[in-house]
Amino acid sequence: YVRVWEYGNDVSGTFTMCFSEPVPPDANQDCNTANQLCSDATLSGASNGSGSVVDLNTTNEGCLYGENEANWYFMVVTTAGLLEFNVSPNNGSDDYDFAVWRYPGGVGQTCPPTATPTRCSFAAGSGLAGSYDTGLGSGAVDATEDSSGDNWVQGITCAVGDIVVMLIDN
């Protein structure tokens, strides 16, 4: 209900009101609603906010500085090997950052994570060959990088049963 009146009853006129409902947040903007990844398929989409829960703090954000436009994902490893991925922005100048937590055999997994990330990149700007792509792999040897990094950190060797939790942040 909305009630509108003019105080004092001495002025009349017209006015306009506009009501709108905010766009609901993406389902995976919080760790507890992370999307499960079940294959090596290409994903698309970016969130429009930080979610309704503050998942990162000084004990678990690693190289990141809080959450901005966050998307959370998790996977259960079914084939042992080296985990690598590429985040490639549709808008070529978007700067994505990420953090990845690995839980061997699923032990210690919490959501949100309570420890520092296994891998983390906060690189700012273009990296290798002028691209804004980022991720795990591309011959990287560092496990984490700040804003002066090259957008790439080393892949993660995973075993069957490991749980991997990932935050992609714009």
C-alpha positions as CSV (number, residue, x, y, z in Angstrom):
1,Y,0.0,0.0,0.0
2,V,1.1,3.5,-0.7
3,R,-0.4,6.7,0.8
4,V,0.4,10.1,-0.6
5,W,-0.8,13.4,0.7
6,E,0.2,17.1,0.7
7,Y,1.0,18.5,4.1
8,G,-1.1,21.6,5.0
9,N,-3.8,21.1,2.2
10,D,-2.7,24.4,0.5
11,V,-1.0,23.1,-2.7
12,S,-2.3,20.8,-5.3
13,G,-0.6,19.4,-8.4
14,T,0.4,16.3,-10.2
15,F,3.3,13.9,-9.6
16,T,4.7,10.7,-10.9
17,M,5.6,7.5,-9.0
18,C,7.6,4.6,-10.4
19,F,7.9,1.2,-8.7
20,S,10.2,-1.5,-9.8
21,E,11.4,-4.8,-8.5
22,P,15.2,-5.3,-8.4
23,V,16.7,-7.9,-10.7
24,P,17.1,-11.1,-8.6
25,P,20.8,-12.1,-8.1
26,D,22.2,-15.0,-10.0
27,A,21.7,-18.3,-8.3
28,N,25.4,-18.9,-7.8
29,Q,26.5,-15.6,-6.4
30,D,27.0,-17.2,-2.9
31,C,29.1,-20.1,-2.1
32,N,26.2,-22.1,-0.6
33,T,24.4,-21.8,-4.0
34,A,27.4,-22.6,-6.2
35,N,26.7,-24.3,-9.5
36,Q,28.2,-27.8,-9.9
37,L,30.4,-28.4,-12.9
38,C,30.1,-31.9,-14.2
39,S,32.0,-31.7,-17.5
40,D,34.6,-29.8,-19.4
41,A,31.9,-27.8,-21.3
42,T,32.2,-24.1,-22.0
43,L,30.2,-21.9,-19.6
44,S,28.9,-18.4,-20.1
45,G,27.5,-15.7,-17.9
46,A,28.6,-13.2,-15.4
47,S,26.9,-12.1,-12.2
48,N,25.4,-8.7,-11.5
49,G,26.5,-8.3,-7.9
50,S,28.2,-9.9,-4.9
51,G,25.3,-12.0,-3.7
52,S,23.4,-11.9,-0.4
53,V,26.1,-13.4,1.8
54,V,29.6,-12.1,2.4
55,D,31.6,-15.2,1.7
56,L,35.1,-13.8,1.7
57,N,37.1,-12.2,4.6
58,T,40.7,-11.7,5.4
59,T,41.2,-15.4,6.3
60,N,40.0,-16.8,3.0
61,E,40.2,-14.2,0.3
62,G,43.9,-14.8,-0.6
63,C,44.9,-12.4,-3.3
64,L,41.4,-11.0,-3.8
65,Y,39.9,-7.9,-2.1
66,G,36.5,-9.1,-1.2
67,E,33.7,-10.2,-3.6
68,N,32.5,-7.9,-6.4
69,E,30.5,-9.6,-9.2
70,A,30.9,-13.1,-8.0
71,N,30.1,-16.5,-9.5
72,W,30.7,-19.7,-7.4
73,Y,31.3,-23.2,-8.8
74,F,32.3,-26.6,-7.4
75,M,33.2,-29.9,-8.8
76,V,33.9,-33.4,-7.5
77,V,36.9,-34.8,-9.4
78,T,36.1,-38.1,-11.1
79,T,39.3,-38.4,-13.2
80,A,42.7,-37.8,-11.7
81,G,45.0,-35.3,-13.5
82,L,45.9,-31.7,-13.9
83,L,43.1,-29.2,-13.5
84,E,43.5,-26.2,-15.9
85,F,40.9,-23.7,-17.1
86,N,40.6,-20.5,-19.1
87,V,38.4,-17.5,-18.3
88,S,37.9,-15.5,-21.5
89,P,35.8,-12.3,-21.2
90,N,33.2,-11.7,-23.9
91,N,33.9,-8.0,-23.4
92,G,37.6,-8.1,-24.2
93,S,38.7,-5.5,-21.6
94,D,36.8,-7.0,-18.7
95,D,39.2,-8.0,-15.9
96,Y,38.3,-11.2,-14.2
97,D,39.9,-12.5,-11.0
98,F,39.6,-15.9,-9.4
99,A,40.3,-18.1,-6.4
100,V,40.3,-21.9,-6.3
101,W,40.2,-24.1,-3.2
102,R,41.1,-27.8,-3.4
103,Y,40.0,-30.3,-0.7
104,P,41.9,-33.6,-1.1
105,G,39.3,-36.4,-0.9
106,G,36.7,-33.8,0.1
107,V,38.2,-33.5,3.6
108,G,37.7,-30.1,5.2
109,Q,35.3,-28.7,2.7
110,T,33.3,-25.9,4.0
111,C,31.2,-23.3,2.2
112,P,32.4,-20.6,2.3
113,P,36.0,-21.8,2.5
114,T,37.8,-21.1,5.7
115,A,41.4,-21.3,4.4
116,T,43.4,-19.3,1.9
117,P,42.9,-20.4,-1.7
118,T,45.0,-23.1,-3.3
119,R,45.4,-20.9,-6.4
120,C,44.5,-17.2,-6.7
121,S,44.9,-14.5,-9.4
122,F,44.2,-10.8,-9.0
123,A,46.1,-9.7,-12.1
124,A,45.0,-6.3,-13.4
125,G,45.0,-5.7,-17.1
126,S,46.2,-7.6,-20.1
127,G,48.4,-10.6,-19.6
128,L,50.2,-12.8,-22.1
129,A,50.0,-11.5,-25.7
130,G,47.8,-8.6,-24.6
131,S,44.9,-10.8,-23.8
132,Y,42.6,-10.3,-20.7
133,D,42.1,-14.1,-20.5
134,T,43.1,-15.6,-17.2
135,G,43.1,-19.0,-15.5
136,L,45.1,-22.0,-14.5
137,G,47.8,-23.3,-16.9
138,S,49.6,-21.7,-19.8
139,G,53.0,-22.8,-18.3
140,A,52.6,-20.7,-15.2
141,V,54.7,-21.6,-12.2
142,D,53.3,-19.3,-9.5
143,A,50.5,-20.3,-7.2
144,T,49.1,-16.8,-6.5
145,E,49.6,-13.4,-8.0
146,D,48.7,-9.8,-7.2
147,S,47.7,-7.0,-9.6
148,S,51.2,-7.1,-11.2
149,G,50.8,-10.8,-12.3
150,D,50.4,-12.1,-15.9
151,N,46.8,-13.4,-15.4
152,W,47.9,-17.1,-15.1
153,V,48.8,-19.4,-12.2
154,Q,49.8,-23.0,-12.3
155,G,47.3,-25.9,-12.7
156,I,46.3,-28.1,-9.7
157,T,47.0,-31.8,-9.6
158,C,43.8,-33.5,-8.5
159,A,43.0,-37.0,-7.4
160,V,39.6,-38.8,-7.7
161,G,37.3,-37.7,-4.9
162,D,38.9,-34.3,-4.5
163,I,36.4,-31.4,-4.2
164,V,37.3,-28.1,-6.0
165,V,35.5,-24.8,-5.1
166,M,36.0,-21.9,-7.4
167,L,35.1,-18.2,-7.3
168,I,35.2,-16.1,-10.5
169,D,35.1,-12.4,-9.7
170,N,34.7,-9.4,-12.0
